[in-house]
Structure formats: C-alpha cells, structure tokens
Amino acid sequence: MKIDNVSFQGFRNLETQQIDLAPTLNVFCGDNAQGKTNLIESIYLCSLGRSPRTDNDKELVNWSCDNAVVRCNFSRKFGQLNVEVNLSKNKSKKLLLNGNLLPKVSQLLGNLNTVYFSPQEIKIVNQSPADRRHFLDVDLCQLDKNYFFALSRFKKALTQRNNLLKSESENLQDEVGVWDEQIAQEGATLILKRKEFCQQLKPFAQAVQSKISQGEELLNLHYLCCVEGDSHEQIATAYKKMLEDNFQSDVERGYTQNGCQRDDILLFVNGKDVKKYGSQGQQRTAALALKIAETQLFEQRTGESPILLLDDVLSELDSKRQKALLEFSNQLQIVLTACFLNKESLPKSTKIFKVEKGNVTIQEIL
C-alpha cells in the first residue's frame, strides 16, 4: 500500500496544494507551528475518518474558511483508490471513496491503513490502561470490521446497563440481566480478538525492540483481561457470572465496575515492568516498537504494509535508534516530520520537503 499524493483545501493552516509522495521515506522539515503535524493529521483523517488530535471536526477547518477538503490517492495490490473528506463549520463531514458517498465511518475503515506515532503516544506505555485499550481498538477496527461492530454494540449495551444501575426500577435485576447477556457475548468477542492480536504482535514487537536497542532490550507483553477462557462460550459464561456476582456492588456505585472496558496490556523490558521501572528511553523505544510491529502485523494479515506516520519522533531518540528506525523505510512507506534533520542518517530515495507557513515545497531527493 502506497500513498501517491495528498491534497488540501481550507484544512488547518495548509495552503491549497497537492503533495506527491515518494514510495519510501518522506521527511517534512520546518519550524514549529508551520503545518507539519497538520499534514500528518490529514492523512490520518483519510484513513480513519477522524483526527488523532481532536474530536471536533470544526477545528480542522481554516479560520478564514467555511469548508475544507482533504483528498488522498493511494494504490493497493488490487488497484488505485481515492478518499475524500469534506469538512464544514456548519454541516456534518462527508466521506467519499472513489467518489461514492459513505453513509458510515465503518465503510471507510480498512481501505487506507495507517499507523500513527507522536511523542504523545508514549502514553501507550506509561499512562492509563485506557490508552492501551485505545491502541488495540484503533488497530483492530482497521483490521476487522466484526471487531468494530462488536465494540460499538458493547459500548451501547454498557451505557444502557450503567443508566439502569442509577435508576430505581422495581425490576432492576431482571432488566439489568438482559444487558448482562449482550455485554457478555460482545465482551467475549472483544477479549478473544484482543488476545489473538497481542499474541501475534508480540514476536514482531520483540524483534523491533531488539533492533532499535542494538540487542540490549527484550520486550514482552501480556493482555490482562477480566475473565479467562479458551473459547467464546467459556469467556461469555464467565463474563456473565462476573456481572451477576457484582450486581449489588455495581448498584451501590452506580456503574459497571468490572469488564473488558477495564482490561490492560502489561509491558516488560528485560523482565521489568517498563511503566514502573523503565527509563524514558526504554519507554519511548517500547512504544515505538509496538507501532512498527503493528505495520508488520498488518502486512501479515492483509498482505500489504500500512503507511507509517511519525510526527516529531526523531528528537526523542539517540542517533543509533534514529538510524535503526529509518531503516524500516526499506520495507514500507513512511511520512515523518522533524524540526531538525541530519541528512547523513537518511537512506537513499528519501524525499525531503520544507514546510513554511502552511506551504510545502520539495527541498531535495536523495
């Protein structure tokens, strides 16, 4: 999978223009607040239909415009595709695939696959379980439409159960029981798919961590879930019993305390919990290893590598780790932003752009 070009009109501070990308490494250089991150954001928008930085689509439209358009033309093994996102300050956004309007965001997922990483993404390692679950959900929603729909149904059922727990219904336990069944069934689906994803991701992440750290660090990961079981039926049965056992306690607190909405990923480097005991360098490398491992797992599952979006990550790594990271451009297309650039560390066929006041120009092709 390769992006041929991306174009913008009225998007953030970016000038109206089209950017043609190299099939390997694309580096966008410039000072802060010039528009580098906006460019990465536009590609992510065409991939998932939303921004990685805000939930308010109106913020994506330039302050002097009423509307914005982002287009991305890309190639896959079965042909050429294009995605267009229309944004408005007054209307809902519109998503188009090959010129056809998509009624739902779910129909966009899985067409242009991307993996996004910025310095803030270190929260995958050192912040809350919610950040690690989000990491799983974003990937699995791109890879598996059934996961997307199961997650949507699970969230709706959980909301209904939590609303009931706050009510004073005379038949509360029976009414909650109806939602217990759906939560258990959908939750079992989520748990099975998350466990499988983590098991498949682990060897890739270990290899990447070892390469970036020059063989000094061994990464391990484990999916920590609310109930155990080897099959959907076993997990769903255990899940429902857990909800029933916790019913009274949930009523007292007014929400569902246990479930896969609380699950986590445990990460270890050289046998130690990297969140608690890892250095900042180890934490950054572990987070980056997970992201690069994602691209390899995507390729294994789909037969095509996703686009790797790296926003200002080089400044967080020493020179050896930078070089090891950039070597992955031989295997996939990378879009990278940086304030400062050491050209000596860049591989051949790198395309370098300059970003200044929202205008992007080609600076050099190595």
C-alpha positions in Angstrom: 0.0 0.0 0.0 1.4 3.4 -1.0 0.1 6.9 -1.0 0.6 8.6 -4.4 -0.5 12.1 -3.3 -2.5 14.1 -0.8 -4.1 17.4 -1.4 -5.8 20.0 0.8 -8.1 23.0 0.6 -9.1 25.0 3.6 -7.6 22.4 6.0 -5.9 23.9 9.1 -3.2 26.3 8.1 -2.1 24.4 5.0 -2.1 26.2 1.7 -4.3 24.8 -1.2 -1.9 22.3 -2.9 -1.1 18.7 -3.8 1.8 16.8 -2.4 3.3 13.9 -4.3 5.0 11.4 -2.0 7.9 9.0 -2.5 7.1 5.3 -2.0 9.7 5.0 0.8 10.7 7.8 3.2 9.1 11.2 3.1 10.5 13.8 5.5 8.7 17.1 6.2 11.0 19.7 7.8 10.3 23.1 9.3 10.0 25.1 12.5 7.2 24.6 15.0 3.7 25.8 14.1 4.3 25.8 10.4 1.9 22.9 9.5 4.0 19.7 9.6 1.7 17.9 12.1 -1.4 19.1 10.1 -0.1 17.2 7.1 0.2 14.0 9.1 -3.2 14.7 10.5 -4.8 15.0 7.1 -3.6 11.5 6.1 -4.8 10.0 9.3 -8.2 11.7 8.7 -8.4 9.9 5.3 -7.6 6.6 7.0 -10.0 6.6 10.0 -12.4 9.5 9.3 -11.3 11.3 12.4 -8.4 13.4 13.7 -5.9 11.9 16.2 -5.8 15.3 17.9 -9.4 16.5 18.3 -12.9 15.2 18.3 -14.3 18.5 17.0 -14.2 18.4 13.2 -14.8 22.2 13.0 -11.4 22.8 14.4 -9.9 21.2 11.2 -11.3 24.0 9.0 -9.2 27.0 8.5 -10.5 30.0 10.5 -10.9 32.0 7.3 -12.9 29.3 5.5 -16.3 27.7 5.9 -15.3 24.4 4.4 -12.3 22.2 3.9 -11.5 19.3 1.7 -8.7 16.6 2.0 -8.1 14.1 -0.8 -5.7 11.1 -0.8 -4.9 9.0 -3.8 -3.3 5.7 -3.0 -2.5 2.3 -4.6 -3.2 -1.2 -3.3 -2.5 -4.6 -4.7 -5.9 -4.6 -6.4 -5.8 -1.1 -7.9 -6.0 2.6 -7.3 -8.3 4.2 -4.7 -9.0 7.7 -3.5 -10.6 9.0 -0.3 -12.1 12.5 0.0 -13.1 14.1 3.3 -15.4 17.2 3.2 -15.5 19.2 6.4 -17.7 22.1 7.2 -18.2 24.5 10.1 -22.0 24.3 9.6 -22.6 20.7 8.4 -21.6 17.2 9.2 -18.5 15.8 7.4 -18.8 13.7 4.3 -16.6 10.8 3.4 -16.2 9.6 -0.1 -14.4 6.5 -1.5 -13.8 6.6 -5.3 -16.4 9.4 -5.5 -19.1 7.4 -3.7 -20.6 8.8 -0.5 -20.0 6.6 2.5 -23.0 6.8 4.9 -21.0 5.4 7.8 -17.4 5.8 9.0 -17.2 2.0 9.3 -17.2 1.8 5.5 -14.0 3.8 5.3 -12.0 1.7 7.7 -9.6 -0.8 6.2 -9.2 1.0 2.9 -6.2 3.2 3.7 -4.5 1.6 6.7 -2.2 3.8 8.8 -0.1 3.5 12.0 0.4 6.8 13.8 3.0 7.7 16.3 3.9 11.0 18.0 5.8 11.8 21.3 2.4 11.8 23.0 1.9 8.2 22.0 4.4 7.2 24.7 1.2 7.2 26.9 0.7 3.7 25.4 3.4 2.6 27.8 3.4 5.0 30.8 -0.2 6.2 31.1 -3.5 4.6 31.8 -5.0 1.2 30.7 -7.5 3.3 28.6 -4.6 4.4 26.4 -3.5 0.8 25.8 -7.1 -0.3 25.0 -7.4 2.6 22.6 -4.2 1.3 20.9 -5.9 -2.1 20.5 -9.2 -0.7 19.4 -7.8 1.6 16.6 -5.8 -1.3 15.1 -8.5 -3.9 15.3 -11.2 -1.6 13.9 -9.0 -1.2 10.8 -8.2 -4.9 10.5 -11.6 -6.4 11.4 -15.0 -4.9 10.7 -16.6 -7.5 13.0 -14.5 -6.1 15.9 -15.7 -2.6 15.1 -19.3 -3.6 15.2 -18.9 -5.7 18.3 -17.2 -2.8 20.1 -20.0 -0.5 19.1 -22.6 -2.9 20.4 -20.7 -3.4 23.6 -20.4 0.3 24.3 -24.1 0.8 23.7 -25.1 -2.1 26.0 -22.7 -1.0 28.7 -24.2 2.5 28.6 -27.7 1.1 29.0 -26.6 -1.1 31.9 -24.9 1.8 33.7 -28.0 4.0 33.2 -30.2 1.3 34.7 -27.9 0.9 37.7 -28.6 4.5 38.6 -32.3 4.1 38.3 -34.8 3.0 40.9 -36.7 0.4 38.9 -38.6 -2.3 40.9 -37.4 -5.0 38.5 -33.8 -3.7 38.3 -32.0 -7.1 38.5 -34.2 -8.6 35.7 -33.8 -5.5 33.5 -30.0 -5.4 34.0 -29.8 -9.1 33.3 -31.0 -8.5 29.7 -28.0 -6.2 29.1 -25.7 -8.7 31.0 -26.3 -11.2 28.3 -25.4 -8.9 25.4 -22.4 -7.4 27.3 -21.1 -10.9 27.9 -21.5 -12.0 24.3 -19.9 -8.9 22.8 -17.3 -8.7 25.5 -16.2 -12.3 24.8 -15.7 -11.4 21.1 -13.6 -8.3 22.1 -11.5 -10.3 24.5 -10.8 -13.2 22.1 -9.8 -10.8 19.3 -7.6 -8.7 21.6 -5.8 -11.7 23.0 -5.1 -13.0 19.5 -3.9 -9.6 18.3 -1.4 -9.4 21.3 -0.2 -12.9 20.8 0.5 -12.2 17.1 2.0 -8.7 17.8 4.4 -10.0 20.5 7.2 -11.6 18.3 7.2 -8.6 15.9 7.5 -6.1 18.8 10.3 -8.1 20.4 12.3 -8.1 17.1 11.8 -4.4 16.6 12.7 -3.5 20.2 15.9 -5.6 19.9 16.8 -3.9 16.6 16.3 -0.4 17.8 18.1 -1.0 21.1 21.0 -2.8 19.4 20.0 -6.1 21.0 20.1 -4.7 24.6 16.4 -4.9 25.4 13.9 -7.7 25.4 10.2 -6.7 25.2 7.4 -8.8 26.5 3.7 -8.1 26.5 0.6 -9.8 28.0 -3.0 -9.0 27.6 -4.6 -8.8 31.1 -8.4 -9.5 30.8 -11.3 -9.6 33.3 -12.1 -13.3 32.8 -10.3 -16.3 31.4 -11.4 -18.9 28.9 -10.2 -20.5 25.7 -13.5 -20.3 23.7 -16.1 -17.6 23.1 -18.6 -19.7 25.1 -16.3 -20.1 28.1 -15.5 -16.5 28.2 -19.1 -15.3 27.7 -20.3 -17.7 30.5 -17.6 -16.5 32.9 -18.2 -12.9 31.9 -22.0 -13.1 32.7 -21.3 -14.8 36.0 -18.9 -12.0 36.9 -21.6 -9.4 36.1 -24.2 -11.2 38.2 -21.9 -11.7 41.1 -21.0 -7.9 41.1 -24.6 -6.7 40.6 -25.2 -5.4 44.2 -21.9 -3.7 44.3 -22.5 -2.2 40.9 -25.8 -0.8 42.1 -24.2 0.8 45.1 -21.6 2.5 42.9 -24.0 3.3 40.0 -21.8 1.8 37.3 -20.3 -1.4 36.0 -17.0 -1.9 37.8 -15.6 -4.9 36.0 -15.4 -6.0 32.4 -13.2 -5.6 29.3 -13.7 -1.9 29.5 -11.1 -2.2 32.3 -8.7 -4.6 30.6 -5.0 -3.7 30.1 -1.7 -4.7 28.4 1.2 -5.4 30.6 4.6 -4.5 29.1 8.0 -5.7 30.3 11.6 -4.8 29.2 14.3 -7.2 30.4 11.8 -8.7 32.8 10.8 -5.4 34.5 7.5 -3.5 34.3 8.5 -0.8 31.8 5.8 1.5 33.0 7.1 1.5 36.6 10.8 0.8 36.2 11.7 1.6 32.6 13.8 4.6 31.7 12.4 7.3 29.4 14.5 5.9 26.5 13.2 2.3 27.1 9.6 3.6 27.3 9.9 5.6 24.1 11.5 2.6 22.3 8.8 0.2 23.6 6.1 2.5 22.4 7.8 2.9 19.0 8.4 -0.9 18.8 4.7 -1.5 19.3 3.9 0.9 16.5 6.3 -0.6 14.0 5.2 -4.1 15.0 1.7 -3.0 14.1 2.8 -2.4 10.5 4.3 -5.9 10.3 1.2 -7.5 11.7 -1.0 -5.5 9.3 1.1 -6.9 6.4 0.8 -10.4 7.7 -2.9 -10.1 8.0 -3.7 -8.1 4.9 -0.8 -8.8 2.6 0.0 -5.1 2.5 2.0 -2.8 4.7 0.1 0.2 6.1 1.5 3.8 6.0 3.6 4.7 9.0 3.0 8.2 10.2 5.8 9.5 12.5 5.2 13.0 14.0 8.4 14.6 15.5 9.8 11.3 16.9 13.5 11.7 15.9 14.1 14.3 18.6 13.1 11.7 21.2 15.7 9.1 20.1 19.5 9.0 20.1 21.4 8.7 16.8 21.7 4.9 16.9 18.0 4.5 17.5 17.2 7.0 14.8 19.2 5.1 12.3 17.6 1.8 13.2 14.2 3.4 12.9 14.8 4.9 9.5 16.0 1.6 8.1 12.4 0.4 8.2 11.6 2.7 5.2 13.1 -0.1 3.0 10.0 -2.1 3.9 7.2 0.4 3.9 6.2 4.0 3.2 6.9 6.4 6.0 5.7 10.0 6.4 7.9 11.7 9.0 8.0 15.3 10.4 11.1 16.9 12.0 12.3 20.3 13.1 16.0 19.4 12.6 17.4 16.9 10.2 20.7 15.1 9.9 20.8 14.1 6.3 23.6 11.7 6.9 21.2 9.4 8.7 18.7 9.3 5.9 18.6 6.4 3.5 18.7 6.8 -0.3 15.5 7.6 -2.2 14.3 9.8 0.7 12.2 12.8 -0.4 12.7 15.9 1.7 10.1 18.7 1.9 10.2 22.1 3.6 7.1 23.3 5.4 6.8 27.0 6.0 3.6 28.9 6.9 1.4 26.1 5.6 3.2 25.9 2.2 5.0 22.7 1.3 7.9 22.6 -1.2 10.3 19.9 -2.3 13.7 20.6 -0.9 15.7 17.6 -2.0 15.5 14.0 -3.2 18.4 11.8 -2.0 
